[in-house]
Amino acid sequence: MDIVLKAVLGLMTGLFGFYYLRDVRQHKEELVGEKWPGLLGTGFFTNFLDTLGIGSFAQQTSIFKFFRLVDDRLIPGTMNVGNTIATVVQAFIFMTSVKVDPLTIVSISVAAPAGALLGAGVVSKMSKRKIQRGMGAGLLLVAVVILAGLLHLLPVGGVAIGLRGWKLILIIVMSLIFGALQTIGVGFYAPCMSMVYALGMHPATAFPIMMTSTAMLMAAGGARFVRENAYDRKAAIALSISGIFGVFLAAWVVTSLPVEVLKWVVCVVVLYTSVSLFLSSRHE
């Protein structure tokens, strides 16, 4: 079943890449100009953190807004499209190195992109104010989850490598919701990791589950954003190119980094960005 899942993910990525690269090629005039150094640096740094399980959406949203690299309305689509390839690389790395019950990872990986397909269709047509408020609320939720984990208020997980019964049904339903939230800039990693811990699974299993699910939902939702013309092409290409290098570097040095310190930094940034988005939406 692992081979089938990898094959499906590869096929989805191939289809996504076809629509994505064809669209960029048809609008190649948008790739000229400045901002390349900042966009490439953002892709490398944030995907480096993403591979550690910290996530990338919150940091990218903060950087895009602070340096005015991407229009607020296009941020969700840009992140979903631009980070897809790097996330697929993460998924293959962790599917190979961490054992997870096939039924569990397949169920979650199917539910997440189903939610993304529904969410992308709605979000791509939303007003700038609604997107700002949606991202603000979502990022505030993520910050609370991160903070609760840092303060040891969340369950630390168990030893199971899979779920059955009501627990499996619950995480499938929640994955549908998380997949839809991904399309408004709320990363899948933090809520997925929290559910895995809360339902008694081994903490290590969160990595292949959340990365495979995210890769599939981003390939599905990202293609929708491309068709809806709801993303910044230059920023997305920069994230795709430099993000892969960030993933491989993080995979090599993951065990020696002060992850807890980085999580505190991310928590502060997420809270700041959430407030900033709410304030910005008042002036739209």
NUZA-427134 format. One line per 8 residues: number of its first residue (from 1); for each residue x negated, y, z negated of C-alpha. Coordinates in steps of 0.1 Angstrom, whole numbers, plus 5000, padded with zeros to 4 digits. Layout:
! residues N
NUM	X,Y,Z ~ ...
***
This chain:
! residues 284
1	5000,5000,5000 ~ 4970,5023,4994 ~ 4960,5018,5030 ~ 4995,5026,5042 ~ 4996,5058,5021 ~ 4962,5069,5035 ~ 4974,5062,5070 ~ 5006,5082,5065
9	4986,5111,5050 ~ 4962,5110,5079 ~ 4991,5111,5104 ~ 5008,5140,5086 ~ 4975,5159,5085 ~ 4970,5153,5122 ~ 5004,5166,5131 ~ 4999,5196,5108
17	4965,5203,5123 ~ 4980,5202,5159 ~ 5006,5228,5151 ~ 4982,5249,5130 ~ 4953,5251,5153 ~ 4975,5256,5184 ~ 4992,5285,5167 ~ 4959,5301,5157
25	4945,5297,5192 ~ 4976,5313,5207 ~ 4970,5343,5183 ~ 4932,5344,5183 ~ 4933,5382,5185 ~ 4943,5382,5148 ~ 4910,5366,5138 ~ 4889,5397,5147
33	4880,5424,5123 ~ 4868,5427,5087 ~ 4876,5408,5055 ~ 4859,5375,5066 ~ 4833,5375,5038 ~ 4859,5380,5011 ~ 4883,5355,5025 ~ 4856,5328,5030
41	4843,5334,4995 ~ 4878,5331,4981 ~ 4884,5298,4999 ~ 4851,5283,4986 ~ 4855,5294,4950 ~ 4892,5286,4945 ~ 4890,5252,4961 ~ 4860,5244,4940
49	4882,5251,4909 ~ 4911,5233,4926 ~ 4891,5200,4928 ~ 4885,5202,4890 ~ 4922,5202,4885 ~ 4924,5238,4875 ~ 4943,5248,4907 ~ 4938,5275,4933
57	4971,5293,4939 ~ 4969,5315,4909 ~ 4934,5327,4916 ~ 4941,5332,4953 ~ 4972,5352,4946 ~ 4952,5374,4922 ~ 4923,5380,4947 ~ 4946,5386,4977
65	4966,5412,4957 ~ 4937,5429,4939 ~ 4916,5433,4971 ~ 4946,5437,4994 ~ 4934,5409,5016 ~ 4969,5395,5024 ~ 5003,5411,5025 ~ 5024,5399,4995
73	5052,5386,5018 ~ 5027,5362,5035 ~ 5008,5349,5004 ~ 5029,5318,4998 ~ 5026,5306,5035 ~ 4990,5316,5037 ~ 4980,5295,5007 ~ 5001,5265,5017
81	4987,5265,5053 ~ 4951,5275,5045 ~ 4945,5250,5017 ~ 4960,5219,5033 ~ 4929,5205,5048 ~ 4908,5209,5017 ~ 4935,5193,4996 ~ 4937,5163,5019
89	4899,5159,5014 ~ 4905,5159,4976 ~ 4932,5133,4980 ~ 4910,5109,4999 ~ 4882,5113,4974 ~ 4903,5106,4943 ~ 4925,5079,4959 ~ 4892,5060,4964
97	4877,5066,4929 ~ 4907,5063,4905 ~ 4931,5034,4903 ~ 4968,5042,4902 ~ 4999,5020,4904 ~ 5009,5020,4941 ~ 5047,5024,4935 ~ 5042,5054,4913
105	5018,5073,4935 ~ 5038,5065,4967 ~ 5071,5076,4951 ~ 5058,5109,4939 ~ 5039,5115,4971 ~ 5071,5111,4991 ~ 5092,5132,4968 ~ 5069,5162,4967
113	5068,5169,5005 ~ 5106,5164,5007 ~ 5109,5193,4982 ~ 5084,5213,5001 ~ 5103,5210,5034 ~ 5135,5223,5017 ~ 5116,5251,4999 ~ 5096,5263,5028
121	5127,5268,5049 ~ 5142,5290,5022 ~ 5111,5309,5011 ~ 5099,5318,5046 ~ 5132,5338,5051 ~ 5132,5355,5017 ~ 5126,5392,5011 ~ 5093,5405,4998
129	5109,5414,4965 ~ 5123,5379,4960 ~ 5090,5363,4968 ~ 5072,5386,4944 ~ 5096,5378,4916 ~ 5096,5341,4924 ~ 5058,5339,4923 ~ 5058,5361,4891
137	5082,5337,4873 ~ 5064,5306,4886 ~ 5029,5319,4876 ~ 5042,5328,4841 ~ 5054,5292,4837 ~ 5021,5279,4848 ~ 5003,5301,4824 ~ 5024,5288,4795
145	5017,5252,4805 ~ 4979,5259,4807 ~ 4979,5277,4774 ~ 4999,5249,4757 ~ 4973,5224,4769 ~ 4944,5245,4757 ~ 4961,5248,4723 ~ 4967,5211,4722
153	5005,5215,4721 ~ 5011,5191,4750 ~ 5009,5153,4748 ~ 4974,5141,4757 ~ 4987,5112,4778 ~ 4983,5074,4773 ~ 4967,5045,4790 ~ 4993,5035,4816
161	4984,5036,4853 ~ 5020,5036,4865 ~ 5056,5042,4856 ~ 5089,5022,4858 ~ 5126,5027,4850 ~ 5138,5061,4838 ~ 5103,5075,4836 ~ 5097,5068,4873
169	5131,5083,4882 ~ 5124,5114,4861 ~ 5090,5121,4876 ~ 5104,5116,4912 ~ 5131,5142,4905 ~ 5107,5166,4890 ~ 5083,5161,4919 ~ 5111,5172,4943
177	5114,5204,4922 ~ 5077,5210,4920 ~ 5073,5205,4957 ~ 5099,5233,4964 ~ 5081,5255,4939 ~ 5048,5250,4957 ~ 5063,5270,4986 ~ 5067,5301,4965
185	5031,5301,4953 ~ 5034,5279,4923 ~ 5007,5252,4923 ~ 5018,5216,4920 ~ 4988,5206,4898 ~ 4997,5221,4864 ~ 5033,5209,4862 ~ 5024,5175,4877
193	4996,5170,4853 ~ 5019,5179,4824 ~ 5045,5154,4834 ~ 5019,5126,4838 ~ 5005,5133,4803 ~ 5040,5136,4788 ~ 5052,5103,4802 ~ 5022,5084,4788
201	5000,5079,4817 ~ 4962,5079,4816 ~ 4949,5115,4821 ~ 4926,5104,4849 ~ 4956,5092,4870 ~ 4968,5128,4873 ~ 4941,5136,4898 ~ 4949,5112,4926
209	4987,5116,4920 ~ 4987,5154,4921 ~ 4962,5157,4949 ~ 4978,5131,4972 ~ 5013,5146,4965 ~ 5001,5181,4971 ~ 4983,5171,5003 ~ 5014,5156,5017
217	5037,5184,5006 ~ 5013,5210,5020 ~ 5010,5192,5053 ~ 5048,5191,5055 ~ 5056,5226,5041 ~ 5026,5242,5058 ~ 5038,5231,5093 ~ 5071,5248,5085
225	5054,5280,5076 ~ 5034,5279,5108 ~ 5066,5275,5129 ~ 5083,5303,5109 ~ 5053,5326,5116 ~ 5051,5333,5078 ~ 5014,5332,5071 ~ 4982,5353,5077
233	4962,5334,5103 ~ 4928,5349,5095 ~ 4931,5342,5058 ~ 4943,5307,5064 ~ 4915,5298,5087 ~ 4890,5312,5062 ~ 4905,5291,5034 ~ 4904,5260,5056
241	4868,5264,5066 ~ 4851,5273,5033 ~ 4875,5253,5011 ~ 4861,5220,5023 ~ 4826,5230,5011 ~ 4840,5240,4978 ~ 4857,5206,4974 ~ 4826,5186,4981
249	4804,5207,4958 ~ 4829,5203,4929 ~ 4832,5166,4935 ~ 4794,5164,4930 ~ 4791,5185,4899 ~ 4825,5179,4883 ~ 4812,5162,4852 ~ 4788,5190,4842
257	4809,5221,4843 ~ 4825,5239,4813 ~ 4860,5233,4825 ~ 4877,5245,4792 ~ 4861,5279,4796 ~ 4872,5282,4832 ~ 4908,5272,4821 ~ 4909,5301,4797
265	4898,5325,4824 ~ 4924,5311,4848 ~ 4951,5315,4821 ~ 4943,5352,4816 ~ 4942,5358,4854 ~ 4976,5340,4858 ~ 4993,5361,4832 ~ 4979,5393,4846
273	4990,5384,4881 ~ 5025,5374,4869 ~ 5030,5408,4853 ~ 5015,5425,4884 ~ 5040,5408,4907 ~ 5069,5417,4885 ~ 5059,5453,4885 ~ 5053,5454,4922
281	5087,5440,4929 ~ 5103,5469,4912 ~ 5090,5493,4938 ~ 5101,5473,4968
***
